[in-house]
Amino acid sequence: MTGLIDVHQHLWPGAFIDRLRARTEVPYLRGWTLHTEGEPPYDVDPAAHAVDKRLARELDDGTRLVGLSLSSPLGIERLGDTELLDAWHEGAAELPEPFRAWAAVDLREPDLDGLAGLIGRGFLGIQLPTDAVLTPAAWAAQGELLALAERLDRPILVHPGAAPKADGEVPGWWAPVVDYTAQLQAAWWAWHAFQGRTQFPKVRICFVAAAGLAPVHHERLTARGGRFGKIDHNLFVDTSGYGPQAIDAVARVLGIDQVVHGTDRPYADITELRQGEAATAVIRYDNPHRLLFGTGARPERGVQ
């Protein structure tokens, strides 16, 4: 292994933070307190978005590439706030190596040419929030985006979207544990019900947070009349938010080659997977490289 590849982290560029503070409707920042529609106010750690500190940490870990994800639980893709999306893209593009970002979509008016331009500038692929693909019909509605990713030979990252406003008070962990995982599971099964692989045979897709452990429910799928089918070598899950027990369970269903390293920093961190040295190397370098750059890429020549 020639260095870690982390496909899923969060780091807010300065211009993005400024734009969040300028907003008067959720989501917005007041100081370092984040206000959203569906979750309690959250006190952001300023150090978590200090570029110098984050860069030093990645260099210490020997990280070769970091895929930065827009914070989709803020619901930004549906706001119509082009200044906020532009602040994300322009700020992320200026961050130093090893940081590279996923291109976010304005779901109100998707700009396919703009997304292609971002990918041409070095963005890793296209990020979709789960609330845009919760049903088979919703996946079908994203057909142009899927076709674009397939044509450009770049992957799609599926990330939890905004949590619904809770009925009554709930603890701070509620949305990440309940809402995010439910969204990921729905998006995973919707992709299969849509028969997405038949429609888009070459597109590579990664679900963060082990797809909310949806693959582990394959036995329930078959018990209820569904069919698991064969392993899809262009369908991946990342390890963020889970430890050795969960990742081992998912790997037993999908195979070790479909599991990629993602930490969700600064909200989580690298966990010891207890898969053995060889399997850990595959998860933390070989598989992420194949997700991001395809089977035709040659890892020994370095990350593209």
TIVOZA-272912 format. One line per field, with one value per residue (C-alpha): z, y negated, x; residue number from 0. Coordinates in nm, 2 decimals. Last residue first. Layout:
% residues N
up = Z_...
north = Y_...
east = X_...
bator = NUM_...
This chain:
% residues 304
up = -1.07_-0.76_-0.81_-1.09_-0.89_-0.86_-1.24_-1.35_-1.58_-1.30_-1.22_-1.09_-0.78_-0.69_-0.80_-0.59_-0.29_-0.33_-0.35_-0.08_0.26_0.21_0.02_0.28_0.56_0.39_0.37_0.73_0.89_0.91_1.26_1.14_1.36_1.33_1.16_1.29_1.34_1.31_1.19_0.98_0.81_0.81_0.47_0.36_0.10_0.11_-0.22_-0.25_0.09_-0.04_-0.04_0.22_0.44_0.39_0.55_0.86_0.90_0.86_1.14_1.38_1.31_1.36_1.20_1.15_0.82_0.66_0.30_0.08_-0.29_-0.60_-0.92_-0.85_-0.81_-0.63_-0.77_-0.70_-0.37_-0.47_-0.31_-0.19_0.18_0.31_0.03_0.15_0.51_0.44_0.25_0.55_0.61_0.28_0.44_0.71_0.69_0.34_0.50_0.64_0.29_-0.02_-0.31_-0.68_-0.99_-1.32_-1.58_-1.63_-1.60_-1.67_-1.59_-1.28_-1.17_-1.14_-0.98_-0.70_-0.65_-0.63_-0.41_-0.17_-0.12_-0.11_0.16_0.36_0.34_0.45_0.75_0.85_0.84_1.02_1.32_1.43_1.27_1.34_1.70_1.83_1.96_2.18_2.07_2.17_2.01_1.67_1.49_1.19_0.90_0.86_0.57_0.34_0.41_0.15_-0.18_-0.36_-0.74_-0.94_-1.24_-1.58_-1.76_-1.95_-1.65_-1.43_-1.69_-1.74_-1.36_-1.36_-1.65_-1.49_-1.16_-1.20_-1.23_-0.89_-0.75_-0.92_-0.75_-0.41_-0.16_-0.42_-0.36_0.02_0.00_-0.09_-0.42_-0.46_-0.81_-0.89_-0.78_-0.85_-1.05_-1.27_-1.54_-1.27_-1.20_-1.57_-1.60_-1.30_-1.47_-1.79_-1.60_-1.42_-1.20_-1.14_-0.81_-0.72_-0.72_-0.72_-0.53_-0.67_-0.45_-0.32_-0.32_-0.02_-0.04_-0.15_-0.07_-0.07_-0.35_-0.52_-0.19_-0.16_-0.52_-0.49_-0.14_-0.21_-0.54_-0.35_-0.10_-0.37_-0.57_-0.28_-0.44_-0.11_-0.23_-0.25_0.08_0.29_0.59_0.61_0.28_0.44_0.12_0.10_0.09_-0.07_0.09_-0.10_0.00_0.38_0.56_0.90_1.00_0.67_0.73_1.07_0.95_0.68_0.93_1.16_0.87_0.72_1.04_1.00_1.29_1.49_1.50_1.68_1.57_1.84_1.71_1.74_1.76_1.43_1.16_1.03_1.09_1.32_1.35_1.64_1.56_1.56_1.45_1.15_0.91_0.77_0.82_0.73_0.78_0.59_0.62_0.86_0.62_0.35_0.57_0.65_0.27_0.20_0.47_0.34_0.54_0.58_0.58_0.51_0.29_0.03_0.25_0.05_0.26_0.12_-0.10_0.00
north = -1.04_-0.86_-0.70_-0.50_-0.17_-0.23_-0.17_-0.29_-0.07_0.07_-0.26_-0.59_-0.68_-0.34_-0.15_-0.38_-0.34_0.04_0.05_-0.19_-0.17_0.14_0.34_0.25_0.35_0.69_0.75_0.64_0.84_0.76_0.62_0.30_0.06_-0.27_-0.59_-0.88_-1.02_-1.36_-1.54_-1.33_-1.11_-0.82_-0.66_-0.35_-0.14_0.19_0.35_0.57_0.73_0.92_0.79_1.02_1.11_0.76_0.62_0.84_0.76_0.39_0.41_0.60_0.41_0.06_-0.17_-0.55_-0.56_-0.23_-0.31_-0.11_-0.02_0.08_0.12_0.48_0.58_0.92_1.15_1.16_1.08_1.18_1.06_1.27_1.16_1.42_1.32_0.96_1.06_1.25_0.95_0.73_0.71_0.52_0.23_0.16_-0.21_-0.20_-0.11_-0.46_-0.61_-0.46_-0.44_-0.43_-0.34_-0.38_-0.11_0.08_-0.21_-0.09_0.27_0.17_-0.06_0.21_-0.05_0.20_0.23_-0.15_-0.18_0.08_-0.13_-0.46_-0.33_-0.19_-0.52_-0.72_-0.49_-0.52_-0.90_-0.93_-0.69_-0.71_-1.04_-1.21_-1.09_-1.15_-1.50_-1.37_-1.41_-1.68_-1.67_-1.56_-1.57_-1.79_-1.56_-1.49_-1.65_-1.43_-1.13_-1.07_-0.88_-0.93_-0.90_-0.79_-0.93_-0.77_-1.09_-0.91_-0.71_-1.02_-1.20_-0.91_-0.90_-1.27_-1.24_-0.95_-1.13_-1.10_-0.72_-0.72_-0.90_-0.66_-0.37_-0.55_-0.73_-0.89_-1.26_-1.23_-1.03_-1.33_-1.29_-1.37_-1.37_-1.28_-1.34_-1.72_-1.79_-2.09_-1.86_-1.73_-2.08_-2.15_-1.83_-1.95_-2.29_-2.13_-1.92_-2.21_-2.06_-2.31_-2.24_-1.96_-2.20_-1.92_-1.89_-1.81_-1.58_-1.74_-1.70_-1.74_-1.58_-1.84_-2.20_-2.36_-2.60_-2.37_-2.34_-2.71_-2.75_-2.45_-2.53_-2.91_-2.83_-2.61_-2.89_-3.15_-2.93_-2.93_-2.73_-2.56_-2.20_-2.10_-2.28_-2.05_-2.09_-1.71_-1.73_-1.85_-1.87_-1.59_-1.61_-1.31_-1.29_-1.15_-1.03_-1.00_-0.92_-0.96_-1.24_-1.41_-1.38_-1.54_-1.82_-1.90_-1.91_-2.15_-2.38_-2.38_-2.48_-2.33_-2.08_-2.34_-2.56_-2.29_-2.33_-2.37_-2.21_-2.35_-2.07_-1.89_-1.91_-2.27_-2.35_-2.59_-2.56_-2.74_-2.86_-3.23_-3.22_-2.97_-2.92_-2.64_-2.77_-3.13_-3.45_-3.35_-3.55_-3.31_-3.02_-3.24_-3.31_-2.94_-2.86_-3.13_-2.99_-2.63_-2.37_-2.04_-1.71_-1.36_-1.07_-0.89_-0.84_-0.71_-0.59_-0.57_-0.34_0.00
east = -0.44_-0.31_0.02_0.18_0.15_-0.22_-0.28_-0.62_-0.82_-1.02_-1.18_-1.04_-1.24_-1.38_-1.07_-0.85_-1.08_-1.05_-0.67_-0.59_-0.76_-0.97_-0.70_-0.44_-0.68_-0.73_-0.36_-0.29_-0.57_-0.94_-0.93_-1.10_-0.92_-1.11_-1.00_-1.21_-1.56_-1.73_-1.41_-1.37_-1.62_-1.37_-1.39_-1.19_-1.36_-1.55_-1.64_-1.33_-1.39_-1.69_-2.05_-2.21_-1.91_-1.78_-2.09_-2.06_-1.69_-1.76_-2.02_-1.81_-1.49_-1.62_-1.87_-1.91_-1.74_-1.64_-1.74_-1.97_-1.91_-2.11_-1.90_-1.81_-2.17_-2.18_-2.44_-2.81_-2.98_-3.33_-3.65_-3.94_-3.96_-3.71_-3.47_-3.47_-3.45_-3.14_-3.00_-3.04_-2.66_-2.64_-2.84_-2.58_-2.66_-2.51_-2.18_-2.15_-2.12_-2.28_-2.04_-2.14_-1.95_-2.14_-2.06_-2.39_-2.63_-2.98_-2.92_-2.71_-2.99_-3.24_-3.47_-3.54_-3.17_-3.11_-3.42_-3.27_-2.96_-3.14_-3.38_-3.09_-2.91_-3.21_-3.28_-2.91_-2.92_-3.25_-3.19_-2.82_-2.71_-3.05_-3.09_-2.74_-2.83_-3.11_-3.47_-3.73_-4.07_-4.18_-3.84_-3.78_-3.69_-3.31_-3.13_-2.94_-2.72_-2.44_-2.44_-2.10_-2.11_-1.81_-1.63_-1.60_-1.71_-1.98_-2.09_-2.10_-2.30_-2.54_-2.60_-2.67_-2.91_-3.09_-3.15_-3.53_-3.49_-3.32_-3.63_-3.86_-3.68_-3.73_-3.51_-3.28_-3.28_-3.32_-3.00_-2.79_-2.60_-2.23_-2.07_-1.71_-1.35_-1.33_-1.02_-1.10_-1.26_-1.48_-1.59_-1.66_-1.87_-2.07_-2.12_-2.23_-2.48_-2.63_-2.90_-3.18_-3.36_-3.12_-2.82_-2.56_-2.24_-1.90_-1.69_-1.37_-1.00_-0.77_-0.42_-0.32_-0.40_-0.75_-0.83_-1.09_-1.27_-1.32_-1.45_-1.68_-1.82_-1.85_-2.03_-2.28_-2.34_-2.37_-2.61_-2.86_-3.14_-3.19_-3.23_-2.86_-2.79_-3.00_-2.77_-2.76_-2.56_-2.24_-2.04_-1.79_-1.41_-1.23_-0.89_-0.58_-0.24_-0.29_0.03_-0.14_0.09_0.03_-0.34_-0.31_-0.10_-0.35_-0.63_-0.45_-0.35_-0.70_-0.87_-1.22_-1.22_-1.02_-1.33_-1.53_-1.89_-2.15_-2.47_-2.82_-3.07_-3.15_-3.42_-3.42_-3.05_-2.86_-2.48_-2.31_-1.96_-2.05_-2.40_-2.40_-2.69_-2.90_-3.16_-3.27_-3.07_-2.76_-2.44_-2.29_-2.33_-2.17_-1.87_-1.82_-1.83_-1.57_-1.34_-1.35_-1.55_-1.38_-1.57_-1.43_-1.52_-1.31_-1.00_-0.71_-0.42_-0.07_0.14_0.00
bator = 303_302_301_300_299_298_297_296_295_294_293_292_291_290_289_288_287_286_285_284_283_282_281_280_279_278_277_276_275_274_273_272_271_270_269_268_267_266_265_264_263_262_261_260_259_258_257_256_255_254_253_252_251_250_249_248_247_246_245_244_243_242_241_240_239_238_237_236_235_234_233_232_231_230_229_228_227_226_225_224_223_222_221_220_219_218_217_216_215_214_213_212_211_210_209_208_207_206_205_204_203_202_201_200_199_198_197_196_195_194_193_192_191_190_189_188_187_186_185_184_183_182_181_180_179_178_177_176_175_174_173_172_171_170_169_168_167_166_165_164_163_162_161_160_159_158_157_156_155_154_153_152_151_150_149_148_147_146_145_144_143_142_141_140_139_138_137_136_135_134_133_132_131_130_129_128_127_126_125_124_123_122_121_120_119_118_117_116_115_114_113_112_111_110_109_108_107_106_105_104_103_102_101_100_99_98_97_96_95_94_93_92_91_90_89_88_87_86_85_84_83_82_81_80_79_78_77_76_75_74_73_72_71_70_69_68_67_66_65_64_63_62_61_60_59_58_57_56_55_54_53_52_51_50_49_48_47_46_45_44_43_42_41_40_39_38_37_36_35_34_33_32_31_30_29_28_27_26_25_24_23_22_21_20_19_18_17_16_15_14_13_12_11_10_9_8_7_6_5_4_3_2_1_0
